[in-house]
Amino acid sequence: MSKRAVTVIGLGPMGQAMVAAFLDQGHPVTVWNRTASKADALVARGATRAATVAEALAANELVVLSLTDYDAMYAILEPAADALAGRVLVNLSSDTPERARAGAAWAAEHGAQYLTGGVQVPPPLIGTPESSTFYSGPRAVFEAHQDTLRVLTGTDYRGEDPGLAALYYQLTMDLFWTTMTAFLHTVTVAAAHGISATDLAPYTTNVMTGMPYFIDFYSKRIAAGEHPGDVDKLAMGVASIEHVVHTSEAAGIDPSLPAAVAALFRQGVAAGHADDSFTSLVEVLRKPAA
Ligand code: NDP
């Protein structure tokens, strides 16, 4: 059976990896990118270069977008909006849930079907089985194109609301960026003491591989709205994170990240949670100071 043809618009590192994955699996691919030269290597591998956006849209029913954000989508597609009718847009560009919903409504106004996606892996993992992408939008549209989309990554369909894939993506990014920045702070303090990031790697890895235990333990309690101080108390947390702040300051390293955590912990104590678990901070987070 011949493989479904697909158009890919947007050839940053991610779009390029996606085109390569489609080509590797024998899918005919038409490409368009604002900076046309980024298509050169892919054309050499067999992709077809569209001269215009309208030509790229006309080439195939299935159109994958891999752009910086939704502003880029509008910048590219608005001038060619007449060519959108009958297309299936799969927007794998990240943005907020609200913008994803607005994008789906905009596409529908122009007669296009629309799926939102949030890719959870970096470009080198595109085309590998362990990778995954959140999708949302009409189930029938997702199911009609799931096999083709599986060429890129595993698929995790989150529901009909087009905002859901963006929401799940942003939730994972919330955790990812704050965690990875904490990692950067840790290795910078270590470096100030002559310990390299690679020397510390067994220990940073150890903290991370211990996380599933904590996520499981605390998720159940958070979901139940229970924050007993039987295992940890927020007052202990304040003392602990202040030691981290002081260790950072003593090493001459910017302490603003642990200091922000310390400030939040102190807010929790001030709100009466000293003897509760640190998870009681969800109550503080729900009521941000005006
Ligand atoms: P880039 O920002 O490097 O690529 C952006 C693409 O958007 C390029 O094709 C660029 O065109 C185009 N673009 C940006 N602004 C405009 C504009 N105003 N008009 C026309 N084209 C525009 O992103 P990536 O390839 O790294 O990622 C693509 C998407 O995938 C992003 O939403 C990102 O968040 C998401 N993602 C990326 C991951 C990664 O590790 N890279 C991991 C998971 C998700 P030009 O080449 O002309 O500049």
Residues whose N, C-alpha, C, O or C-beta is under 5 A from the ligand:
A	BS01	NDP	G10 L11 G12 P13 M14 G15 N33 R34 T35 S66 L67 T68 D69 A72 A75 I76 L92 S93 S94 V119 Q120 V121 P122 P123
